[in-house]
Amino acid sequence: MPKLETIDHVHVYAADRRAATEWYRRVLGLEAMAELANWATPDGPLFLQNREGTVALALFERPVQRSRATIAFRVRGEDFLKWQQHLREAQVEAQLEDHEVSWSLYFRGPDDAPFEITSSDYNLLKEKFADR
């Protein structure tokens, strides 16, 4: 079996790419990749990436489509708590889920795109959420 190295990027569709780009910057901290700016034609993708270069989305302007896939980001427990607070401050409604081996925050992006922040630091977070 040939080896898969990592996920390079995920295609995401938005009815208004300019507005979606602002949401991805404000909520997820993703910025346009200057080195791929020439691909951001009306039919091509605008590549967005986090500062570390570990997460990339190819944002296409297309009519709204029902997404069949949730984009899930893995974080450590302490960062999970920071994400929960950040989403609250960004006025993004997120649902907290206890999966009994991990915790997840589920939320929606532009055009109802589904996202998840998940952490396997279960016991650490279970202590934090004991009163919920």
PAMIBA-187179 format. One record per residue (C-alpha): x, y, z; residue in three letters; residue number from 0. Coordinates in steps of 0.05 Angstrom, whole numbers, always signed. Each point is the difference from the previous one (the first is absolute). Last residue first. Example, Ala and Ser with C-alpha at 12.3 -4.5 7.8 and 13.67 -1.06 7.14 Angstrom:
ATOM      x      y      z residu num
ATOM   +273    -21   +143    Ser   1
ATOM    -27    -69    +13    Ala   0
REM end
This chain:
ATOM      x      y      z residu num
ATOM   -444   +422   +662    Arg 131
ATOM    +32     -5    +69    Asp 130
ATOM    +51    -54    -17    Ala 129
ATOM    +21    +37    -64    Phe 128
ATOM    +70    +18    +23    Lys 127
ATOM    +12    -68    +31    Glu 126
ATOM    -25    -34    -63    Lys 125
ATOM    +47    +44    -40    Leu 124
ATOM    +62    -28    +34    Leu 123
ATOM    -28    -70     -3    Asn 122
ATOM    -15     +2    -75    Tyr 121
ATOM    +64    +29    -28    Asp 120
ATOM    -23    -30    -66    Ser 119
ATOM    -20    +69    -26    Ser 118
ATOM    -47    +21    -56    Thr 117
ATOM    -17    +66    -35    Ile 116
ATOM    -55    -15    -51    Glu 115
ATOM    -25    +35    -62    Phe 114
ATOM    -62     -3    -44    Pro 113
ATOM    -10    +48    -59    Ala 112
ATOM    -67    +36     +9    Asp 111
ATOM    +13    +50    -56    Asp 110
ATOM    +55    +33    +42    Pro 109
ATOM    +21    -41    +60    Gly 108
ATOM    -39    -46    +46    Arg 107
ATOM    +19    -27    +68    Phe 106
ATOM    +16    -65    +36    Tyr 105
ATOM    +45     +0    +61    Leu 104
ATOM    +27    -68    +17    Ser 103
ATOM    +24    -40    +60    Trp 102
ATOM    +35    -67     -2    Ser 101
ATOM     -5    -70    +29    Val 100
ATOM    -70     +4    +29    Glu  99
ATOM    -25    +38    -62    His  98
ATOM    -19    +61    +42    Asp  97
ATOM    -28    +52    -48    Glu  96
ATOM     +1    +76     +6    Leu  95
ATOM    -43    +37    -51    Gln  94
ATOM    +29    +64    -28    Ala  93
ATOM    -35    +65    -17    Glu  92
ATOM    +50    +49    -31    Val  91
ATOM     -4    +68    +33    Gln  90
ATOM    +75    +12    -10    Ala  89
ATOM     +6     +4    +75    Glu  88
ATOM    -35    -67     +9    Arg  87
ATOM    +44    -30    -54    Leu  86
ATOM    +62    +26    +35    His  85
ATOM    -22    -27    +67    Gln  84
ATOM    -12    -71    -27    Gln  83
ATOM    +65     +6    -39    Trp  82
ATOM    +38    +18    +63    Lys  81
ATOM    -30    -60    +36    Leu  80
ATOM    +20    -46    -58    Phe  79
ATOM    +70    +31     +3    Asp  78
ATOM     +8    -26    +71    Glu  77
ATOM    -23    -69    -22    Gly  76
ATOM    +45     -6    -61    Arg  75
ATOM    -29    +12    -69    Val  74
ATOM    -26    -41    -59    Arg  73
ATOM    -37    +38    -55    Phe  72
ATOM    -61    -32    -32    Ala  71
ATOM    -29    +19    -68    Ile  70
ATOM    -69    -31     -4    Thr  69
ATOM    -19    -33    -66    Ala  68
ATOM    -65     -3    -38    Arg  67
ATOM     -5    +74    -12    Ser  66
ATOM    -66    +23    -30    Arg  65
ATOM    +17    +45    -58    Gln  64
ATOM     -3    +76     -4    Val  63
ATOM    +17    +25    -69    Pro  62
ATOM    +75     +4    -11    Arg  61
ATOM    +58    +45    +20    Glu  60
ATOM    +56    -48    +15    Phe  59
ATOM    +42     +0    +64    Leu  58
ATOM    +58    -48     +0    Ala  57
ATOM    +13    -12    +74    Leu  56
ATOM    +68    -11    +33    Ala  55
ATOM    +20    -22    +70    Val  54
ATOM    +72    -15    +22    Thr  53
ATOM    +34    +62    -28    Gly  52
ATOM    +16    +27    +69    Glu  51
ATOM    -35    +67    -13    Arg  50
ATOM    -65    -34    -22    Asn  49
ATOM    -15     -6    -74    Gln  48
ATOM    -50    +25    -51    Leu  47
ATOM     +4    -16    -74    Phe  46
ATOM    -47    +38    -46    Leu  45
ATOM    -24    -51    -49    Pro  44
ATOM    -13     +6    -74    Gly  43
ATOM    -62    +17    -41    Asp  42
ATOM     -2    +76    +12    Pro  41
ATOM    +77     -1     +5    Thr  40
ATOM    +35    -12    +66    Ala  39
ATOM    +55    -43    -31    Trp  38
ATOM    +47    +61     -7    Asn  37
ATOM     -2     +7    +76    Ala  36
ATOM    +38    -65    +10    Leu  35
ATOM    +65    +28    +29    Glu  34
ATOM    -40    +53    +39    Ala  33
ATOM    -37    -53    +40    Met  32
ATOM    -64    +35    +25    Ala  31
ATOM     -6     -1    +76    Glu  30
ATOM    -33    -49    +48    Leu  29
ATOM    -10    +21    +73    Gly  28
ATOM    -61    -45    +10    Leu  27
ATOM    -53    +51    +21    Val  26
ATOM    +24    +67    -28    Arg  25
ATOM    +40    -25    -59    Arg  24
ATOM    -51    -54    -20    Tyr  23
ATOM    -56    +50     +8    Trp  22
ATOM    +36    +53    -43    Glu  21
ATOM    +12    -52    -54    Thr  20
ATOM    -74    -19     +2    Ala  19
ATOM    -20    +72    -13    Ala  18
ATOM    +46     +5    -61    Arg  17
ATOM    -18    -70    -25    Arg  16
ATOM    -75    +15     -2    Asp  15
ATOM    -38    -64    -18    Ala  14
ATOM    +52    -41    +36    Ala  13
ATOM    +30    -68    -17    Tyr  12
ATOM    +55    -36    +39    Val  11
ATOM    +52    -46    -31    His  10
ATOM    +47    -30    +52    Val   9
ATOM    +76     +5     -1    His   8
ATOM    +64    -41     +1    Asp   7
ATOM    -23    -56    +45    Ile   6
ATOM    +62    -35    +24    Thr   5
ATOM    +55    -48    -24    Glu   4
ATOM    -40    -57    -31    Leu   3
ATOM    +44    -61    -11    Lys   2
ATOM     -9    -46    -60    Pro   1
ATOM    -29    -69    +18    Met   0
REM end
